[in-house]
Amino acid sequence: MNEQIRNIFIPHKHADDGGLKDLKSLVERHGMTWRDYSITADNPNNAHNEDYIKGQILAPRIRQSGCLVVYVSEKTKNSDWVEWEIEYAHKQGKRIVGVWERGARDCELPKALERYGDAVVGWHGESIIDAINGKSNTWYKQDGSNQGYRSIERYSCR
């Protein structure tokens, strides 16, 4: 399999940083490498002005990304930052994919992901890659059952 490299931004809560490392390892084992444009504890944002953070730090990173991969945990549901990142990506015409945290239970999707998401998948490398590449618009529930397809025709990540 040819290795694929994508520019990805991952909306998440910083408490989930460890899960992002596991997610990256999972997709790498299935043949995709990504450049992570997210803000994490390893790559912190030390600014304090919300407008500056959105306009000068987050917006350029999202614009440079081909896809948003929303890490869905119980912590993301009520994050104003995650909501803003998803909405901004939608306005930029980015593909938006949700990935349930490994072993997720009793999580709810962020409202913006429900509105603008192209696919929501479980902790399965090939499904994640297919969703990122636009080969699948399937929405899966946390238990792995198929919730259906979206009729949205969107671009794959670049």
Beta strands, then each sheet from edge to edge (+ up, - down):
strand 1: 4-9
strand 2: 32-36
strand 3: 67-72
strand 4: 95-100
strand 5: 119-121
strand 6: 138-140
strand 7: 146-149
sheet 1: 2+ 1+ 3+ 4+ 5+
sheet 2: 6+ 7-
end
